[in-house]
Amino acid sequence: METKDDRYNALHEYVQTLHEKNKKRVKASCIILVLLPVALELIRLLTDSDKTVFLAIWIFCMFAISVYLVSVEYLDHVMQKRLGGVEAPENLVPTDIRDKVKEKLEHPDAEDTEEGGDE
């Protein structure tokens, strides 16, 4: 029988794996954003084609990649937010950390005095 701890651990592991994959997707998309204009310009020079056609292709690709990046970031944000809303089993989170998180949620404007900041 699957316990609450097992389900929470599986969910947390899934979200962390998804987050790592999203980081790789964003990195690959940024590389494509840099390489795409270079590749299109090389193709245009080799084929001696019209500049406006390649400009239109480049603009379309930039919009497509931007939509992809926004959707990846949005899905990642939603998953992180949902995981933050899931209650961790009591024995999985140490009591002192749980108390600090509850206090921070109840009083978000309060400053941490334990940090030893500059005075």
N, CA, C and O atoms as CSV, one atom per row, in Angstrom:
chain,resi,resn,atom,element,x,y,z
A,1,MET,N,N,0.835,-1.186,0.000
A,1,MET,CA,C,0.000,0.000,0.000
A,1,MET,C,C,0.877,1.245,0.000
A,1,MET,O,O,1.835,1.345,0.767
A,2,GLU,N,N,0.546,2.170,-0.849
A,2,GLU,CA,C,1.335,3.388,-0.977
A,2,GLU,C,C,0.929,4.381,0.110
A,2,GLU,O,O,-0.253,4.670,0.298
A,3,THR,N,N,1.929,4.895,0.817
A,3,THR,CA,C,1.645,5.819,1.899
A,3,THR,C,C,1.702,7.258,1.396
A,3,THR,O,O,2.071,7.528,0.253
A,4,LYS,N,N,1.328,8.163,2.283
A,4,LYS,CA,C,1.364,9.595,1.960
A,4,LYS,C,C,2.800,10.041,1.674
A,4,LYS,O,O,3.043,10.850,0.778
A,5,ASP,N,N,3.747,9.503,2.449
A,5,ASP,CA,C,5.154,9.852,2.237
A,5,ASP,C,C,5.619,9.435,0.848
A,5,ASP,O,O,6.303,10.191,0.158
A,6,ASP,N,N,5.243,8.222,0.443
A,6,ASP,CA,C,5.660,7.724,-0.865
A,6,ASP,C,C,5.087,8.565,-1.996
A,6,ASP,O,O,5.782,8.873,-2.964
A,7,ARG,N,N,3.819,8.934,-1.870
A,7,ARG,CA,C,3.192,9.758,-2.904
A,7,ARG,C,C,3.826,11.137,-2.971
A,7,ARG,O,O,4.059,11.662,-4.060
A,8,TYR,N,N,4.107,11.732,-1.809
A,8,TYR,CA,C,4.737,13.051,-1.790
A,8,TYR,C,C,6.135,12.975,-2.397
A,8,TYR,O,O,6.513,13.829,-3.199
A,9,ASN,N,N,6.901,11.956,-2.015
A,9,ASN,CA,C,8.256,11.800,-2.552
A,9,ASN,C,C,8.227,11.592,-4.061
A,9,ASN,O,O,9.058,12.145,-4.781
A,10,ALA,N,N,7.264,10.789,-4.546
A,10,ALA,CA,C,7.153,10.561,-5.985
A,10,ALA,C,C,6.782,11.851,-6.712
A,10,ALA,O,O,7.334,12.144,-7.773
A,11,LEU,N,N,5.861,12.617,-6.154
A,11,LEU,CA,C,5.463,13.889,-6.756
A,11,LEU,C,C,6.630,14.875,-6.766
A,11,LEU,O,O,6.890,15.532,-7.773
A,12,HIS,N,N,7.320,14.968,-5.650
A,12,HIS,CA,C,8.463,15.883,-5.555
A,12,HIS,C,C,9.550,15.485,-6.546
A,12,HIS,O,O,10.136,16.350,-7.197
A,13,GLU,N,N,9.823,14.205,-6.669
A,13,GLU,CA,C,10.841,13.730,-7.607
A,13,GLU,C,C,10.432,14.025,-9.044
A,13,GLU,O,O,11.263,14.424,-9.860
A,14,TYR,N,N,9.155,13.831,-9.353
A,14,TYR,CA,C,8.655,14.105,-10.700
A,14,TYR,C,C,8.798,15.585,-11.044
A,14,TYR,O,O,9.241,15.930,-12.140
A,15,VAL,N,N,8.425,16.452,-10.117
A,15,VAL,CA,C,8.500,17.893,-10.373
A,15,VAL,C,C,9.958,18.330,-10.518
A,15,VAL,O,O,10.270,19.165,-11.367
A,16,GLN,N,N,10.840,17.784,-9.710
A,16,GLN,CA,C,12.260,18.133,-9.822
A,16,GLN,C,C,12.831,17.667,-11.159
A,16,GLN,O,O,13.600,18.392,-11.790
A,17,THR,N,N,12.460,16.462,-11.593
A,17,THR,CA,C,12.916,15.952,-12.887
A,17,THR,C,C,12.394,16.820,-14.020
A,17,THR,O,O,13.129,17.154,-14.949
A,18,LEU,N,N,11.125,17.181,-13.934
A,18,LEU,CA,C,10.529,18.046,-14.944
A,18,LEU,C,C,11.211,19.412,-14.971
A,18,LEU,O,O,11.430,19.977,-16.043
A,19,HIS,N,N,11.545,19.943,-13.799
A,19,HIS,CA,C,12.221,21.236,-13.716
A,19,HIS,C,C,13.600,21.168,-14.377
A,19,HIS,O,O,13.991,22.088,-15.094
A,20,GLU,N,N,14.329,20.088,-14.137
A,20,GLU,CA,C,15.651,19.936,-14.759
A,20,GLU,C,C,15.526,19.825,-16.280
A,20,GLU,O,O,16.333,20.399,-17.011
A,21,LYS,N,N,14.524,19.094,-16.754
A,21,LYS,CA,C,14.308,18.993,-18.201
A,21,LYS,C,C,13.945,20.348,-18.785
A,21,LYS,O,O,14.385,20.689,-19.883
A,22,ASN,N,N,13.149,21.121,-18.063
A,22,ASN,CA,C,12.781,22.453,-18.547
A,22,ASN,C,C,13.986,23.368,-18.636
A,22,ASN,O,O,14.083,24.182,-19.554
A,23,LYS,N,N,14.912,23.241,-17.685
A,23,LYS,CA,C,16.148,24.033,-17.770
A,23,LYS,C,C,16.912,23.696,-19.045
A,23,LYS,O,O,17.434,24.586,-19.716
A,24,LYS,N,N,16.974,22.406,-19.377
A,24,LYS,CA,C,17.669,21.990,-20.601
A,24,LYS,C,C,16.938,22.495,-21.841
A,24,LYS,O,O,17.572,22.884,-22.822
A,25,ARG,N,N,15.602,22.488,-21.798
A,25,ARG,CA,C,14.824,22.990,-22.929
A,25,ARG,C,C,15.067,24.475,-23.151
A,25,ARG,O,O,15.202,24.918,-24.291
A,26,VAL,N,N,15.122,25.233,-22.087
A,26,VAL,CA,C,15.366,26.672,-22.194
A,26,VAL,C,C,16.766,26.929,-22.749
A,26,VAL,O,O,16.955,27.796,-23.602
A,27,LYS,N,N,17.740,26.172,-22.258
A,27,LYS,CA,C,19.118,26.336,-22.737
A,27,LYS,C,C,19.210,26.013,-24.230
A,27,LYS,O,O,19.861,26.737,-24.984
A,28,ALA,N,N,18.558,24.925,-24.656
A,28,ALA,CA,C,18.584,24.555,-26.070
A,28,ALA,C,C,17.883,25.614,-26.920
A,28,ALA,O,O,18.338,25.924,-28.021
A,29,SER,N,N,16.804,26.158,-26.427
A,29,SER,CA,C,16.080,27.193,-27.168
A,29,SER,C,C,16.918,28.460,-27.313
A,29,SER,O,O,16.894,29.108,-28.359
A,30,CYS,N,N,17.648,28.809,-26.275
A,30,CYS,CA,C,18.520,29.992,-26.364
A,30,CYS,C,C,19.636,29.772,-27.377
A,30,CYS,O,O,20.009,30.696,-28.099
A,31,ILE,N,N,20.163,28.574,-27.435
A,31,ILE,CA,C,21.190,28.263,-28.433
A,31,ILE,C,C,20.596,28.368,-29.834
A,31,ILE,O,O,21.235,28.894,-30.746
A,32,ILE,N,N,19.383,27.871,-30.002
A,32,ILE,CA,C,18.716,27.965,-31.308
A,32,ILE,C,C,18.470,29.423,-31.676
A,32,ILE,O,O,18.613,29.802,-32.838
A,33,LEU,N,N,18.098,30.244,-30.690
A,33,LEU,CA,C,17.876,31.666,-30.965
A,33,LEU,C,C,19.134,32.344,-31.500
A,33,LEU,O,O,19.046,33.292,-32.281
A,34,VAL,N,N,20.295,31.864,-31.085
A,34,VAL,CA,C,21.554,32.441,-31.555
A,34,VAL,C,C,21.952,31.859,-32.909
A,34,VAL,O,O,22.408,32.587,-33.791
A,35,LEU,N,N,21.781,30.550,-33.071
A,35,LEU,CA,C,22.234,29.896,-34.293
A,35,LEU,C,C,21.295,30.081,-35.487
A,35,LEU,O,O,21.736,30.025,-36.634
A,36,LEU,N,N,20.029,30.297,-35.228
A,36,LEU,CA,C,19.062,30.409,-36.313
A,36,LEU,C,C,19.373,31.546,-37.295
A,36,LEU,O,O,19.378,31.301,-38.502
A,37,PRO,N,N,19.628,32.762,-36.839
A,37,PRO,CA,C,19.941,33.821,-37.812
A,37,PRO,C,C,21.207,33.535,-38.614
A,37,PRO,O,O,21.284,33.849,-39.802
A,38,VAL,N,N,22.190,32.941,-37.962
A,38,VAL,CA,C,23.433,32.609,-38.672
A,38,VAL,C,C,23.152,31.582,-39.763
A,38,VAL,O,O,23.609,31.732,-40.896
A,39,ALA,N,N,22.402,30.540,-39.421
A,39,ALA,CA,C,22.088,29.494,-40.392
A,39,ALA,C,C,21.251,30.047,-41.552
A,39,ALA,O,O,21.506,29.733,-42.715
A,40,LEU,N,N,20.260,30.866,-41.227
A,40,LEU,CA,C,19.431,31.444,-42.290
A,40,LEU,C,C,20.239,32.360,-43.202
A,40,LEU,O,O,20.032,32.371,-44.415
A,41,GLU,N,N,21.152,33.120,-42.625
A,41,GLU,CA,C,21.988,34.007,-43.447
A,41,GLU,C,C,22.924,33.202,-44.349
A,41,GLU,O,O,23.135,33.566,-45.506
A,42,LEU,N,N,23.477,32.129,-43.832
A,42,LEU,CA,C,24.336,31.278,-44.660
A,42,LEU,C,C,23.545,30.652,-45.806
A,42,LEU,O,O,24.019,30.610,-46.941
A,43,ILE,N,N,22.363,30.175,-45.515
A,43,ILE,CA,C,21.526,29.586,-46.564
A,43,ILE,C,C,21.169,30.646,-47.600
A,43,ILE,O,O,21.187,30.381,-48.802
A,44,ARG,N,N,20.844,31.843,-47.125
A,44,ARG,CA,C,20.490,32.918,-48.060
A,44,ARG,C,C,21.661,33.273,-48.964
A,44,ARG,O,O,21.477,33.492,-50.162
A,45,LEU,N,N,22.871,33.331,-48.398
A,45,LEU,CA,C,24.047,33.667,-49.198
A,45,LEU,C,C,24.391,32.556,-50.190
A,45,LEU,O,O,24.786,32.837,-51.322
A,46,LEU,N,N,24.244,31.301,-49.772
A,46,LEU,CA,C,24.571,30.184,-50.657
A,46,LEU,C,C,23.565,30.036,-51.797
A,46,LEU,O,O,23.929,29.612,-52.893
A,47,THR,N,N,22.322,30.378,-51.550
A,47,THR,CA,C,21.297,30.227,-52.586
A,47,THR,C,C,21.032,31.527,-53.337
A,47,THR,O,O,20.312,31.535,-54.335
A,48,ASP,N,N,21.608,32.614,-52.862
A,48,ASP,CA,C,21.421,33.926,-53.486
A,48,ASP,C,C,19.937,34.266,-53.606
A,48,ASP,O,O,19.455,34.676,-54.662
A,49,SER,N,N,19.218,34.081,-52.474
A,49,SER,CA,C,17.774,34.294,-52.445
A,49,SER,C,C,17.437,35.709,-51.980
A,49,SER,O,O,18.310,36.517,-51.663
A,50,ASP,N,N,16.148,35.967,-51.956
A,50,ASP,CA,C,15.633,37.264,-51.567
A,50,ASP,C,C,15.737,37.447,-50.047
A,50,ASP,O,O,15.439,36.529,-49.284
A,51,LYS,N,N,16.159,38.630,-49.619
A,51,LYS,CA,C,16.325,38.913,-48.194
A,51,LYS,C,C,14.991,38.930,-47.452
A,51,LYS,O,O,14.920,38.482,-46.308
A,52,THR,N,N,13.954,39.430,-48.073
A,52,THR,CA,C,12.674,39.571,-47.372
A,52,THR,C,C,12.073,38.216,-47.001
A,52,THR,O,O,11.442,38.087,-45.953
A,53,VAL,N,N,12.262,37.211,-47.848
A,53,VAL,CA,C,11.737,35.882,-47.540
A,53,VAL,C,C,12.427,35.335,-46.300
A,53,VAL,O,O,11.762,34.809,-45.407
A,54,PHE,N,N,13.728,35.449,-46.233
A,54,PHE,CA,C,14.463,34.944,-45.080
A,54,PHE,C,C,14.207,35.777,-43.824
A,54,PHE,O,O,14.230,35.247,-42.713
A,55,LEU,N,N,13.968,37.056,-43.993
A,55,LEU,CA,C,13.598,37.885,-42.861
A,55,LEU,C,C,12.246,37.444,-42.297
A,55,LEU,O,O,12.069,37.366,-41.081
A,56,ALA,N,N,11.302,37.160,-43.181
A,56,ALA,CA,C,9.989,36.686,-42.741
A,56,ALA,C,C,10.100,35.335,-42.043
A,56,ALA,O,O,9.459,35.113,-41.016
A,57,ILE,N,N,10.901,34.438,-42.589
A,57,ILE,CA,C,11.121,33.126,-41.950
A,57,ILE,C,C,11.757,33.310,-40.582
A,57,ILE,O,O,11.363,32.651,-39.620
A,58,TRP,N,N,12.731,34.193,-40.488
A,58,TRP,CA,C,13.425,34.425,-39.226
A,58,TRP,C,C,12.460,34.991,-38.171
A,58,TRP,O,O,12.465,34.556,-37.019
A,59,ILE,N,N,11.645,35.954,-38.573
A,59,ILE,CA,C,10.685,36.550,-37.638
A,59,ILE,C,C,9.674,35.509,-37.180
A,59,ILE,O,O,9.352,35.444,-35.994
A,60,PHE,N,N,9.168,34.695,-38.098
A,60,PHE,CA,C,8.235,33.635,-37.727
A,60,PHE,C,C,8.880,32.657,-36.731
A,60,PHE,O,O,8.255,32.268,-35.744
A,61,CYS,N,N,10.124,32.269,-36.997
A,61,CYS,CA,C,10.833,31.347,-36.095
A,61,CYS,C,C,11.054,31.974,-34.717
A,61,CYS,O,O,10.955,31.283,-33.702
A,62,MET,N,N,11.348,33.261,-34.672
A,62,MET,CA,C,11.537,33.933,-33.393
A,62,MET,C,C,10.242,33.944,-32.572
A,62,MET,O,O,10.264,33.733,-31.359
A,63,PHE,N,N,9.120,34.191,-33.245
A,63,PHE,CA,C,7.841,34.144,-32.541
A,63,PHE,C,C,7.537,32.728,-32.047
A,63,PHE,O,O,7.070,32.546,-30.923
A,64,ALA,N,N,7.802,31.732,-32.888
A,64,ALA,CA,C,7.533,30.342,-32.508
A,64,ALA,C,C,8.390,29.931,-31.301
A,64,ALA,O,O,7.893,29.297,-30.370
A,65,ILE,N,N,9.660,30.289,-31.323
A,65,ILE,CA,C,10.544,29.949,-30.207
A,65,ILE,C,C,10.128,30.710,-28.951
A,65,ILE,O,O,10.178,30.161,-27.850
A,66,SER,N,N,9.723,31.953,-29.104
A,66,SER,CA,C,9.266,32.742,-27.951
A,66,SER,C,C,8.023,32.125,-27.319
A,66,SER,O,O,7.927,32.041,-26.095
A,67,VAL,N,N,7.078,31.696,-28.140
A,67,VAL,CA,C,5.869,31.045,-27.618
A,67,VAL,C,C,6.254,29.759,-26.892
A,67,VAL,O,O,5.712,29.461,-25.828
A,68,TYR,N,N,7.182,29.001,-27.460
A,68,TYR,CA,C,7.641,27.768,-26.828
A,68,TYR,C,C,8.284,28.055,-25.470
A,68,TYR,O,O,7.996,27.369,-24.490
A,69,LEU,N,N,9.150,29.061,-25.411
A,69,LEU,CA,C,9.821,29.406,-24.153
A,69,LEU,C,C,8.822,29.882,-23.097
A,69,LEU,O,O,8.936,29.515,-21.927
A,70,VAL,N,N,7.860,30.682,-23.497
A,70,VAL,CA,C,6.854,31.151,-22.546
A,70,VAL,C,C,6.038,29.976,-22.016
A,70,VAL,O,O,5.752,29.912,-20.821
A,71,SER,N,N,5.662,29.052,-22.888
A,71,SER,CA,C,4.878,27.898,-22.433
A,71,SER,C,C,5.681,26.999,-21.502
A,71,SER,O,O,5.137,26.491,-20.521
A,72,VAL,N,N,6.964,26.792,-21.789
A,72,VAL,CA,C,7.814,25.977,-20.904
A,72,VAL,C,C,7.935,26.641,-19.538
A,72,VAL,O,O,7.802,25.975,-18.511
A,73,GLU,N,N,8.184,27.935,-19.517
A,73,GLU,CA,C,8.313,28.645,-18.245
A,73,GLU,C,C,7.007,28.652,-17.469
A,73,GLU,O,O,7.010,28.503,-16.247
A,74,TYR,N,N,5.887,28.824,-18.169
A,74,TYR,CA,C,4.591,28.830,-17.505
A,74,TYR,C,C,4.299,27.471,-16.875
A,74,TYR,O,O,3.895,27.396,-15.714
A,75,LEU,N,N,4.501,26.407,-17.631
A,75,LEU,CA,C,4.259,25.062,-17.095
A,75,LEU,C,C,5.177,24.769,-15.915
A,75,LEU,O,O,4.754,24.154,-14.936
A,76,ASP,N,N,6.423,25.202,-16.003
A,76,ASP,CA,C,7.350,24.996,-14.903
A,76,ASP,C,C,6.896,25.773,-13.667
A,76,ASP,O,O,6.955,25.263,-12.549
A,77,HIS,N,N,6.449,26.994,-13.876
A,77,HIS,CA,C,5.963,27.820,-12.766
A,77,HIS,C,C,4.735,27.193,-12.108
A,77,HIS,O,O,4.628,27.160,-10.882
A,78,VAL,N,N,3.815,26.699,-12.927
A,78,VAL,CA,C,2.598,26.078,-12.397
A,78,VAL,C,C,2.954,24.841,-11.580
A,78,VAL,O,O,2.398,24.629,-10.502
A,79,MET,N,N,3.873,24.026,-12.083
A,79,MET,CA,C,4.259,22.812,-11.356
A,79,MET,C,C,4.944,23.162,-10.030
A,79,MET,O,O,4.676,22.526,-9.010
A,80,GLN,N,N,5.813,24.155,-10.038
A,80,GLN,CA,C,6.483,24.559,-8.808
A,80,GLN,C,C,5.463,25.111,-7.807
A,80,GLN,O,O,5.567,24.856,-6.608
A,81,LYS,N,N,4.482,25.863,-8.303
A,81,LYS,CA,C,3.468,26.436,-7.434
A,81,LYS,C,C,2.584,25.343,-6.837
A,81,LYS,O,O,2.242,25.388,-5.655
A,82,ARG,N,N,2.221,24.371,-7.654
A,82,ARG,CA,C,1.401,23.261,-7.151
A,82,ARG,C,C,2.157,22.442,-6.119
A,82,ARG,O,O,1.576,22.007,-5.125
A,83,LEU,N,N,3.433,22.230,-6.342
A,83,LEU,CA,C,4.215,21.472,-5.371
A,83,LEU,C,C,4.321,22.255,-4.075
A,83,LEU,O,O,4.314,21.666,-2.994
A,84,GLY,N,N,4.417,23.575,-4.168
A,84,GLY,CA,C,4.459,24.400,-2.968
A,84,GLY,C,C,3.165,24.345,-2.192
A,84,GLY,O,O,3.167,24.537,-0.976
A,85,GLY,N,N,2.047,24.085,-2.875
A,85,GLY,CA,C,0.757,24.010,-2.216
A,85,GLY,C,C,0.464,22.644,-1.623
A,85,GLY,O,O,-0.480,22.492,-0.848
A,86,VAL,N,N,1.266,21.649,-1.981
A,86,VAL,CA,C,1.047,20.300,-1.464
A,86,VAL,C,C,1.690,20.201,-0.094
A,86,VAL,O,O,2.861,20.534,0.084
A,87,GLU,N,N,0.921,19.746,0.853
A,87,GLU,CA,C,1.436,19.600,2.216
A,87,GLU,C,C,2.391,18.421,2.290
A,87,GLU,O,O,2.063,17.316,1.858
A,88,ALA,N,N,3.561,18.662,2.834
A,88,ALA,CA,C,4.510,17.582,3.061
A,88,ALA,C,C,4.071,16.791,4.275
A,88,ALA,O,O,3.579,17.376,5.240
A,89,PRO,N,N,4.234,15.477,4.256
A,89,PRO,CA,C,3.922,14.692,5.446
A,89,PRO,C,C,4.716,15.187,6.643
A,89,PRO,O,O,5.850,15.641,6.493
A,90,GLU,N,N,4.136,15.103,7.809
A,90,GLU,CA,C,4.724,15.671,9.027
A,90,GLU,C,C,6.123,15.143,9.307
A,90,GLU,O,O,6.995,15.906,9.722
A,91,ASN,N,N,6.353,13.865,9.090
A,91,ASN,CA,C,7.656,13.303,9.448
A,91,ASN,C,C,8.713,13.541,8.372
A,91,ASN,O,O,9.875,13.183,8.566
A,92,LEU,N,N,8.332,14.138,7.240
A,92,LEU,CA,C,9.283,14.361,6.166
A,92,LEU,C,C,10.013,15.696,6.319
A,92,LEU,O,O,11.152,15.835,5.874
A,93,VAL,N,N,9.367,16.669,6.942
A,93,VAL,CA,C,9.948,17.999,7.106
A,93,VAL,C,C,10.290,18.201,8.585
A,93,VAL,O,O,9.430,18.008,9.444
A,94,PRO,N,N,11.536,18.586,8.894
A,94,PRO,CA,C,11.883,18.839,10.290
A,94,PRO,C,C,11.008,19.927,10.901
A,94,PRO,O,O,10.589,20.860,10.216
A,95,THR,N,N,10.743,19.797,12.181
A,95,THR,CA,C,9.821,20.689,12.880
A,95,THR,C,C,10.256,22.148,12.810
A,95,THR,O,O,9.424,23.026,12.581
A,96,ASP,N,N,11.554,22.423,13.006
A,96,ASP,CA,C,12.003,23.814,13.001
A,96,ASP,C,C,11.813,24.467,11.632
A,96,ASP,O,O,11.461,25.644,11.549
A,97,ILE,N,N,12.042,23.717,10.576
A,97,ILE,CA,C,11.846,24.271,9.230
A,97,ILE,C,C,10.359,24.499,8.976
A,97,ILE,O,O,9.975,25.528,8.418
A,98,ARG,N,N,9.518,23.542,9.383
A,98,ARG,CA,C,8.083,23.668,9.205
A,98,ARG,C,C,7.564,24.903,9.931
A,98,ARG,O,O,6.726,25.632,9.400
A,99,ASP,N,N,8.065,25.142,11.158
A,99,ASP,CA,C,7.630,26.310,11.921
A,99,ASP,C,C,8.052,27.611,11.239
A,99,ASP,O,O,7.284,28.573,11.198
A,100,LYS,N,N,9.272,27.638,10.706
A,100,LYS,CA,C,9.747,28.839,10.019
A,100,LYS,C,C,8.905,29.130,8.776
A,100,LYS,O,O,8.572,30.282,8.496
A,101,VAL,N,N,8.562,28.064,8.028
A,101,VAL,CA,C,7.763,28.253,6.822
A,101,VAL,C,C,6.368,28.752,7.178
A,101,VAL,O,O,5.850,29.664,6.533
A,102,LYS,N,N,5.757,28.156,8.205
A,102,LYS,CA,C,4.428,28.610,8.619
A,102,LYS,C,C,4.455,30.061,9.078
A,102,LYS,O,O,3.551,30.835,8.765
A,103,GLU,N,N,5.502,30.426,9.826
A,103,GLU,CA,C,5.619,31.803,10.300
A,103,GLU,C,C,5.803,32.758,9.129
A,103,GLU,O,O,5.214,33.838,9.104
A,104,LYS,N,N,6.621,32.358,8.162
A,104,LYS,CA,C,6.869,33.203,6.999
A,104,LYS,C,C,5.591,33.375,6.174
A,104,LYS,O,O,5.335,34.454,5.639
A,105,LEU,N,N,4.787,32.305,6.072
A,105,LEU,CA,C,3.521,32.405,5.336
A,105,LEU,C,C,2.516,33.282,6.061
A,105,LEU,O,O,1.748,34.004,5.425
A,106,GLU,N,N,2.516,33.224,7.387
A,106,GLU,CA,C,1.585,34.034,8.156
A,106,GLU,C,C,1.985,35.499,8.173
A,106,GLU,O,O,1.124,36.378,8.151
A,107,HIS,N,N,3.292,35.770,8.213
A,107,HIS,CA,C,3.816,37.141,8.278
A,107,HIS,C,C,4.867,37.328,7.189
A,107,HIS,O,O,6.061,37.306,7.487
A,108,PRO,N,N,4.455,37.513,5.928
A,108,PRO,CA,C,5.428,37.606,4.830
A,108,PRO,C,C,6.282,38.869,4.874
A,108,PRO,O,O,7.370,38.888,4.297
A,109,ASP,N,N,5.819,39.922,5.541
A,109,ASP,CA,C,6.578,41.170,5.589
A,109,ASP,C,C,7.625,41.182,6.690
A,109,ASP,O,O,8.491,42.057,6.707
A,110,ALA,N,N,7.561,40.225,7.612
A,110,ALA,CA,C,8.509,40.192,8.728
A,110,ALA,C,C,9.890,39.799,8.213
A,110,ALA,O,O,10.027,38.911,7.371
A,111,GLU,N,N,10.906,40.478,8.735
A,111,GLU,CA,C,12.280,40.195,8.333
A,111,GLU,C,C,12.851,39.092,9.205
A,111,GLU,O,O,12.485,38.946,10.371
A,112,ASP,N,N,13.771,38.307,8.610
A,112,ASP,CA,C,14.460,37.280,9.384
A,112,ASP,C,C,15.556,37.922,10.197
A,112,ASP,O,O,16.436,38.581,9.643
A,113,THR,N,N,15.515,37.741,11.506
A,113,THR,CA,C,16.550,38.321,12.369
A,113,THR,C,C,17.660,37.332,12.636
A,113,THR,O,O,18.719,37.715,13.133
A,114,GLU,N,N,17.444,36.063,12.318
A,114,GLU,CA,C,18.466,35.043,12.553
A,114,GLU,C,C,19.578,35.091,11.514
A,114,GLU,O,O,20.658,34.545,11.742
A,115,GLU,N,N,19.337,35.724,10.397
A,115,GLU,CA,C,20.305,35.772,9.319
A,115,GLU,C,C,21.565,36.543,9.695
A,115,GLU,O,O,22.622,36.298,9.113
A,116,GLY,N,N,21.488,37.456,10.637
A,116,GLY,CA,C,22.659,38.246,11.029
A,116,GLY,C,C,22.999,39.288,9.999
A,116,GLY,O,O,24.172,39.469,9.675
A,117,GLY,N,N,22.018,39.975,9.477
A,117,GLY,CA,C,22.236,40.995,8.448
A,117,GLY,C,C,22.937,42.226,9.004
A,117,GLY,O,O,23.155,42.354,10.209
A,118,ASP,N,N,23.280,43.124,8.095
A,118,ASP,CA,C,23.958,44.371,8.489
A,118,ASP,C,C,22.978,45.263,9.241
A,118,ASP,O,O,21.797,45.335,8.904
A,119,GLU,N,N,23.483,45.932,10.251
A,119,GLU,CA,C,22.632,46.829,11.023
A,119,GLU,C,C,23.116,48.245,10.934
A,119,GLU,O,O,22.515,49.141,11.526
